[in-house]
């Protein structure tokens, strides 16, 4: 079992884009950036302990950092590893503290 300190080393941050939000709503998949040395089992255990969800499947991808130029200097973005977490039916990741709450529409005050 993973220690509490290493949970945050395995799962670095959730990736929140329009595509990821649509995948989360339709297919119960969450995209997170993970440590480059983390295995699929470690990622699943960390997600289960940290987010309190049941993970059915983990798909990982290694992204190579893009080479960027700024005038004469050449730089490179960092290499990252990302994981798609397929969640079990009935479980959801609470990223903003809004899961299960209805957001009330703003009323216009005249």
Secondary structure per residue as TSV (DSSP state, phi and psi in degrees):
chain	resnum	aa	ss	phi	psi
A	1	X	-	360.0	148.2
A	2	X	-	-80.4	147.2
A	3	X	-	-78.9	160.0
A	4	X	H	-62.4	-34.5
A	5	X	H	-69.5	-39.2
A	6	X	H	-79.2	-10.3
A	7	X	H	-60.1	-44.8
A	8	X	H	-76.0	-16.7
A	9	X	H	-77.5	-33.6
A	10	X	H	-76.6	-53.4
A	11	X	E	-97.7	110.1
A	12	X	E	-83.5	-52.6
A	13	X	E	-164.3	150.8
A	14	X	E	-77.9	148.7
A	15	X	-	-103.4	119.2
A	16	X	-	-114.7	95.5
A	17	X	-	-125.5	175.5
A	18	X	H	-63.9	-41.5
A	19	X	H	-63.5	-42.5
A	20	X	H	-67.4	-36.3
A	21	X	H	-66.6	-41.1
A	22	X	H	-65.3	-41.0
A	23	X	H	-63.5	-37.9
A	24	X	H	-66.0	-40.3
A	25	X	H	-74.3	-40.7
A	26	X	H	-85.9	-45.8
A	27	X	H	-114.9	4.9
A	28	X	-	59.1	42.9
A	29	X	E	-115.7	138.6
A	30	X	E	-123.1	135.2
A	31	X	E	-103.9	126.4
A	32	X	E	-131.4	149.6
A	33	X	E	-86.8	133.2
A	34	X	E	-124.9	169.3
A	35	X	-	-68.7	147.9
A	36	X	T	-68.3	-21.7
A	37	X	T	-94.6	-2.2
A	38	X	-	-77.0	138.1
A	39	X	-	-92.5	170.6
A	40	X	H	-64.4	-37.5
A	41	X	H	-64.9	-42.8
A	42	X	H	-63.7	-39.3
A	43	X	H	-65.4	-43.9
A	44	X	H	-64.3	-42.5
A	45	X	H	-64.8	-42.4
A	46	X	H	-65.4	-40.4
A	47	X	H	-66.8	-37.9
A	48	X	H	-65.3	-42.0
A	49	X	H	-76.5	-38.5
A	50	X	H	-80.4	-45.6
A	51	X	H	-97.1	-10.4
A	52	X	-	60.6	49.7
A	53	X	-	-129.7	162.4
A	54	X	-	-97.6	121.6
A	55	X	E	-98.6	124.3
A	56	X	E	-87.0	-41.7
A	57	X	E	-148.3	147.9
A	58	X	E	-128.4	123.4
A	59	X	E	-114.9	128.7
A	60	X	E	-114.0	152.1
A	61	X	E	-140.0	139.0
A	62	X	E	-102.7	121.2
A	63	X	E	-101.4	131.4
A	64	X	-	-88.3	136.4
A	65	X	-	-67.2	141.9
A	66	X	-	-74.5	149.2
A	67	X	E	-90.6	125.2
A	68	X	E	-120.5	148.2
A	69	X	E	-118.4	142.8
A	70	X	E	-135.2	99.2
A	71	X	T	58.6	-115.9
A	72	X	T	-87.8	-18.9
A	73	X	E	-88.7	146.7
A	74	X	E	-116.9	131.7
A	75	X	E	-129.3	174.9
A	76	X	E	-140.7	135.3
A	77	X	-	-75.8	161.2
A	78	X	-	-74.1	151.4
A	79	X	-	-76.6	140.7
A	80	X	E	-131.8	158.5
A	81	X	E	-121.4	131.4
A	82	X	E	-122.7	153.1
A	83	X	E	-134.3	130.8
A	84	X	E	-89.9	121.3
A	85	X	E	-102.3	116.5
A	86	X	E	-89.5	119.4
A	87	X	E	-91.7	153.6
A	88	X	-	-70.0	158.6
A	89	X	T	-63.2	132.7
A	90	X	T	92.0	-6.3
A	91	X	-	-110.0	148.8
A	92	X	-	-148.1	146.8
A	93	X	-	-88.0	130.0
A	94	X	-	-93.9	86.5
A	95	X	S	-79.7	-32.1
A	96	X	S	-121.5	4.4
A	97	X	S	78.9	20.3
A	98	X	-	-113.4	0.7
A	99	X	T	-67.5	129.8
A	100	X	T	85.3	-1.4
A	101	X	-	-109.3	138.7
A	102	X	-	-87.3	128.2
A	103	X	-	-86.7	119.7
A	104	X	-	-75.6	137.5
A	105	X	-	-68.3	147.9
A	106	X	-	-73.0	132.6
A	107	X	-	-90.4	143.5
A	108	X	-	-89.7	122.8
A	109	X	-	-97.4	123.8
A	110	X	-	-102.1	360.0
